[in-house]
Amino acid sequence: GLLLQEMTMAGLHELRFTEEKPLLRGQDAELENSDVFLSAVDTDWKEHDIETPYGLLHVVIRGSPKGNRPAILTYHDVGLNHKLCFNTFFNYEDMQEITKHFVVCHVDAPGQQAGASQFPQGYQYPSMDQLAAMLPSVVQHFGFKYVIGIGVGAGAYVLAKFALIFPDLVEGLVLMNIDPNGKGWIDWAAAKLSGLTSTLPDTVLSHLFSQEELVNNTELVQSYRQQIGSVVNQFNLQLFLNMYNSRRDLDINRPGTVPNAKTLRCPVMLVVGDNAPAEEGVVECNSKLDPTNTTFLKMADSGGLPQVTQPGKLTEAFKYFLQGMGYSECQGWARGWRVSACARALPSASMTRLARSRTASLTSASSVDGTRPRACTHSESTEAMGQINHTMEVSC
């Protein structure tokens, strides 16, 4: 364990890049009209209600499976739905350049979509394990071979569970604000007390935003307060929040630290803002994951919702993450191919600043023969080529 820690620290890299036009205070126009789904030109989004072993799931999808490429599947945080959580990110111009090469599937947790009917009194909301077990029905319904998951908070926890239970269905994960720990008795009691003294929207806001954001970023916070209180059914939201607060620890450990350690087998990018309430949990999750396939991205000038306040930074990092897995615009994206082993993934124009500062070659153990490859090599500095991979810690 000590040797592994020393090797990890020796391989630690730091990257800094800036957001040209960060979305910070007062720039939350995306939230002013929650009826706007992504952009006005996107008319090909289709809504589905999918039967699963634990009830119906509301899903919105654009595109159809493209050859051997995975689908991008998202899962939102408590208090949100796919619109409130991901509109700004998926509306970002460079992100749309990425998603046109993939089918995109947004999953709403049961009863959290806009206009959802209220569950009856006594309804048993699915557990976090059951929420994860609902996702194979989505994969099967649309004929996906596997997915790249993007989850925030509770959604990140669900996708991590999904990848642990069904590893062959997950090609990669972007997990924002994930907390791998269940609540202890003290935390549980504090949450109960908070629920007695605070409104539900206020409780959710304290989960989404840091105290500094709640005080200083009032326009963004107030916009979310209004949307959480009016768009999401409050009874259904309370059920989802209660289930998330009763979650158990994720059963993951860094390989080599305990016998028969379980871990996420796919490439993972952990994301957290430098002013986010989830920072401690994300750091701990990073310590429990396999360092050979984990990137830890800590975003400067960002709080609890980096996909909203810094969509450009996150898009840039996501594109680099995809290239590290072997998906490249310049080498076969149009044909759904994977970059051959040891091929350099050339950055697009939007990645120029990132590529300069990182100076990395991106490789992937893969093929172009139509069979599913498992990405198993990861980002390395040019100086470290041929050496063992380590956790890539990124500060941006």
C-alpha positions in Angstrom: 0.0 0.0 0.0 2.9 2.4 0.8 4.6 1.6 -2.4 1.4 2.2 -4.3 1.0 5.5 -2.6 4.5 6.6 -3.4 4.1 5.5 -7.0 0.8 7.4 -7.3 2.3 10.6 -5.8 5.4 10.3 -8.1 3.0 10.1 -11.1 0.9 13.0 -10.0 0.5 15.6 -12.7 -1.1 19.1 -12.5 -2.8 20.9 -15.3 -4.2 24.4 -15.4 -6.4 25.9 -18.0 -8.8 28.8 -17.9 -12.3 29.4 -18.9 -12.6 32.3 -21.4 -16.2 33.1 -20.5 -17.2 31.4 -17.3 -20.8 31.3 -16.4 -20.9 32.8 -12.9 -23.1 35.3 -11.1 -26.1 36.5 -13.1 -25.5 34.4 -16.2 -28.1 31.8 -15.6 -30.4 32.6 -18.6 -30.7 28.9 -19.3 -32.8 28.5 -16.2 -35.2 31.4 -16.8 -37.6 29.2 -18.8 -37.5 25.6 -17.7 -39.8 24.6 -20.6 -37.0 25.2 -23.1 -35.4 21.8 -23.6 -31.8 22.1 -24.7 -31.9 24.5 -27.7 -34.8 25.6 -29.9 -33.2 24.0 -32.9 -33.2 20.5 -31.3 -36.6 19.1 -32.4 -35.5 15.5 -32.6 -35.6 14.7 -28.9 -38.1 11.9 -28.1 -39.6 11.2 -24.7 -40.2 7.6 -23.5 -41.6 6.0 -20.4 -39.8 2.7 -20.0 -41.0 -0.3 -17.9 -38.4 -1.6 -15.5 -38.6 -4.1 -12.6 -39.0 -1.2 -10.2 -41.5 1.0 -12.0 -41.5 3.4 -15.0 -38.5 5.6 -16.0 -38.9 8.8 -17.9 -36.2 9.0 -20.6 -35.4 11.6 -23.3 -33.2 10.5 -26.2 -31.7 12.1 -29.3 -30.3 10.0 -32.1 -30.0 6.3 -32.5 -27.2 3.8 -31.7 -24.3 4.4 -34.1 -22.3 1.3 -34.8 -19.9 0.4 -32.1 -20.1 3.7 -30.3 -21.6 3.9 -26.8 -24.5 6.1 -25.9 -24.0 9.0 -23.5 -26.4 8.4 -20.6 -26.9 11.1 -17.9 -28.4 10.9 -14.4 -29.2 14.1 -12.5 -28.8 15.1 -8.8 -31.5 15.3 -6.1 -33.8 18.3 -6.5 -33.2 18.5 -10.3 -34.2 16.7 -13.4 -32.4 16.3 -16.7 -33.3 19.8 -17.8 -32.3 21.7 -14.7 -29.1 19.6 -14.3 -27.8 19.3 -17.9 -29.3 22.0 -20.1 -26.5 24.5 -19.8 -23.8 21.8 -20.4 -25.4 20.1 -23.3 -26.4 23.5 -24.9 -22.7 24.6 -24.9 -21.6 24.8 -28.5 -18.4 22.7 -28.2 -20.4 20.0 -26.3 -22.9 19.9 -29.2 -20.0 19.2 -31.5 -19.2 16.2 -29.4 -22.7 14.9 -28.9 -23.5 14.9 -32.6 -21.3 11.8 -32.8 -23.2 9.9 -30.1 -26.7 9.1 -29.2 -27.6 11.0 -26.0 -30.0 9.6 -23.4 -31.2 11.6 -20.4 -32.7 9.6 -17.5 -35.0 11.2 -14.9 -35.2 9.5 -11.6 -38.7 8.2 -10.9 -41.2 11.1 -10.4 -38.6 13.9 -10.9 -39.4 15.0 -14.4 -41.3 18.2 -15.1 -45.0 17.5 -14.9 -44.7 14.2 -13.2 -47.7 12.8 -11.4 -47.5 12.7 -7.6 -46.9 9.2 -6.2 -49.6 8.0 -3.9 -49.3 8.0 -0.1 -47.4 4.9 1.0 -45.5 4.6 -2.2 -42.2 2.8 -1.7 -39.5 4.7 -3.6 -36.8 2.5 -5.2 -33.6 2.2 -3.2 -30.3 3.4 -4.7 -29.5 -0.2 -5.7 -32.9 -0.5 -7.4 -32.4 2.8 -9.2 -29.2 1.4 -10.6 -30.9 -1.9 -11.5 -33.5 0.0 -13.5 -30.9 1.2 -16.0 -30.3 -2.1 -17.9 -34.0 -1.9 -19.0 -33.1 1.4 -20.7 -30.0 0.0 -22.3 -32.0 -3.0 -23.6 -35.0 -0.9 -24.7 -32.9 1.2 -27.1 -30.4 -1.5 -28.1 -27.3 0.2 -26.6 -24.3 -2.1 -26.4 -22.8 0.0 -23.6 -22.9 3.6 -22.3 -20.7 6.4 -21.1 -22.4 7.7 -18.0 -22.4 11.3 -16.8 -23.9 11.7 -13.3 -24.1 14.5 -10.7 -24.4 13.9 -7.0 -27.1 11.3 -6.4 -27.0 10.5 -10.1 -23.2 9.9 -9.9 -23.9 7.5 -7.1 -26.5 5.6 -9.1 -24.2 5.3 -12.1 -21.3 4.1 -10.0 -23.7 1.4 -8.6 -24.8 0.6 -12.1 -21.2 0.1 -13.2 -20.4 -2.1 -10.2 -23.4 -4.3 -10.8 -23.3 -4.3 -14.6 -19.6 -3.6 -15.6 -20.0 -4.9 -19.1 -22.6 -2.2 -19.9 -20.4 0.7 -18.9 -17.6 2.0 -21.1 -16.7 5.1 -19.0 -18.0 7.3 -16.3 -17.9 11.1 -15.5 -18.9 11.4 -11.9 -19.5 14.9 -10.5 -19.9 15.6 -6.8 -20.0 11.9 -5.9 -20.1 10.9 -2.2 -19.2 7.2 -1.8 -20.2 7.2 1.8 -23.6 6.6 3.4 -24.8 8.9 6.2 -23.8 8.0 9.7 -26.1 8.4 12.7 -24.9 11.9 13.4 -25.4 12.9 9.7 -28.8 11.3 9.7 -29.9 13.1 12.8 -28.6 16.4 11.5 -30.5 15.9 8.2 -33.7 15.1 10.2 -33.3 18.2 12.3 -32.6 20.3 9.2 -35.7 18.9 7.6 -37.8 20.1 10.6 -36.4 23.7 10.5 -35.9 24.2 6.7 -38.1 24.1 3.7 -37.4 21.3 1.2 -36.0 23.7 -1.5 -33.6 25.1 1.2 -32.5 21.6 2.2 -31.8 20.7 -1.5 -29.9 24.0 -2.0 -27.6 23.2 0.9 -26.8 19.9 -0.9 -26.2 21.5 -4.2 -24.3 24.7 -3.2 -21.7 25.6 -0.6 -22.4 28.2 2.1 -20.3 30.7 0.2 -22.3 30.2 -2.9 -25.6 30.5 -1.0 -24.4 33.9 0.3 -22.6 35.3 -2.7 -24.1 33.8 -5.9 -27.6 34.9 -5.1 -28.9 35.1 -8.7 -28.0 31.6 -9.6 -29.2 30.2 -6.2 -32.5 32.1 -6.3 -33.1 30.8 -9.9 -32.6 27.2 -8.7 -34.7 27.8 -5.6 -37.6 28.9 -7.8 -37.2 26.0 -10.3 -36.8 23.4 -7.5 -40.0 24.6 -5.8 -42.1 24.9 -9.0 -40.8 22.3 -11.6 -40.2 19.2 -9.5 -43.1 17.6 -7.6 -42.3 18.3 -3.9 -43.7 15.0 -2.6 -41.8 12.9 -5.1 -38.7 15.0 -4.4 -38.9 14.3 -0.7 -39.0 10.5 -1.4 -36.0 10.7 -3.6 -34.1 12.8 -1.1 -35.0 10.4 1.7 -33.7 7.4 -0.3 -30.5 9.2 -1.2 -29.9 10.1 2.5 -30.4 6.5 3.5 -27.8 5.2 1.0 -25.1 2.8 2.0 -21.4 3.1 1.4 -20.3 2.3 -2.2 -18.6 -1.1 -2.0 -15.3 0.0 -3.6 -11.7 -0.2 -2.5 -8.4 0.6 -4.3 -7.0 -2.6 -5.7 -4.3 -4.0 -3.5 -5.6 -2.4 -0.3 -7.9 -5.1 0.8 -8.4 -8.8 -0.4 -10.7 -9.2 -3.3 -11.2 -5.4 -3.6 -14.1 -4.3 -5.8 -13.6 -1.2 -7.9 -14.9 0.5 -11.1 -13.3 -1.3 -14.0 -13.9 1.4 -16.6 -12.1 4.7 -17.1 -13.5 7.3 -14.6 -13.2 11.1 -14.5 -14.1 12.5 -11.1 -15.2 16.2 -11.1 -15.7 18.7 -8.3 -15.6 22.4 -8.0 -13.0 24.0 -5.7 -15.9 25.5 -3.7 -18.3 22.6 -3.6 -19.9 21.0 -0.6 -19.1 17.6 -2.1 -15.3 18.2 -2.3 -14.4 15.9 0.6 -16.5 13.0 -0.7 -15.0 13.2 -4.2 -11.5 13.3 -2.7 -12.3 10.1 -0.7 -13.8 8.5 -3.8 -10.6 9.2 -5.7 -8.6 7.5 -2.9 -10.8 4.3 -3.3 -10.6 4.0 -7.1 -8.0 2.3 -9.3 -5.3 4.9 -10.0 -4.6 3.4 -13.4 -7.9 4.5 -14.9 -9.0 7.5 -12.8 -8.7 11.2 -13.5 -9.5 13.7 -10.7 -10.6 17.1 -12.0 -10.8 19.9 -9.5 -12.3 23.0 -11.2 -11.3 26.5 -10.1 -13.9 29.2 -9.8 -16.6 26.6 -9.6 -18.9 25.5 -6.9 -21.5 22.8 -6.6 -22.7 22.7 -10.2 -19.6 22.9 -12.4 -21.7 21.8 -15.5 -23.7 25.0 -15.0 -21.1 27.5 -13.9 -18.1 26.3 -16.0 -19.6 24.4 -19.0 -16.6 25.3 -21.2 -14.0 23.8 -18.9 -16.0 20.7 -18.4 -16.6 20.2 -22.1 -12.9 20.6 -22.7 -12.1 18.0 -20.1 -14.8 15.6 -21.4 -13.5 15.8 -24.9 -10.0 15.0 -23.6 -11.5 12.1 -21.5 -13.1 10.7 -24.7 -9.9 11.0 -26.6 -8.1 9.2 -23.9 -10.6 6.3 -24.3 -9.8 6.3 -28.0 -12.6 8.3 -29.5 -11.3 11.1 -31.8 -12.9 13.4 -34.3 -9.9 13.2 -36.5 -9.4 9.5 -36.5 -12.6 7.7 -37.2 -15.4 9.3 -35.1 -17.5 9.7 -38.3 -17.2 6.0 -38.9 -17.7 5.0 -35.3 -14.2 3.5 -35.1 -11.7 3.5 -32.2 -8.2 4.9 -32.4 -5.7 2.1 -32.9 -3.3 1.2 -30.1 -0.6 3.8 -29.6 -2.1 6.3 -32.0 -1.9 9.9 -30.9 -5.3 11.6 -30.5 -4.9 15.0 -32.1 -6.8 17.8 -30.3 -9.4 19.8 -32.0 -9.2 23.6 -32.1 -11.2 23.9 -28.9 -8.6 21.7 -27.1 -5.5 23.7 -28.1 -4.9 25.4 -24.8 -5.5 22.1 -22.9 -3.1 20.2 -25.2 -0.4 22.8 -24.8 -0.4 22.7 -21.0 -0.8 18.9 -20.7 1.5 17.8 -23.5 0.2 14.3 -23.4 -0.3 11.5 -25.8 -3.5 9.6 -25.5 -3.6 5.9 -26.2 -6.1 3.1 -26.2 -5.9 -0.6 -26.4 -8.6 -1.0 -29.1 -9.5 -2.1 -32.5 -11.6 -1.0 -35.5 -13.1 -4.4 -36.4 -16.6 -3.7 -34.9 -16.1 -5.8 -31.8 -16.2 -4.1 -28.5 -12.8 -3.2 -27.1 -12.2 -2.3 -23.5 -10.2 0.9 -23.1 -7.3 0.0 -20.8 -4.5 2.5 -21.4 -4.9 6.0 -20.1 -3.5 9.5 -20.3 0.3 9.8 -19.7 2.8 12.6 -19.9 5.3 12.2 -22.7 8.0 11.8 -20.1 6.2 8.9 -18.5 5.5 6.9 -21.7 6.2 3.2 -21.1 5.9 3.6 -17.3 3.0 2.6 -15.1 -0.1 4.9 -15.2 -1.1 6.8 -12.2 -4.1 8.9 -11.0 -4.1 12.1 -13.1 -5.0 14.9 -10.8 -6.1 18.0 -12.7 -6.5 21.5 -11.3 -8.1 23.9 -13.8 
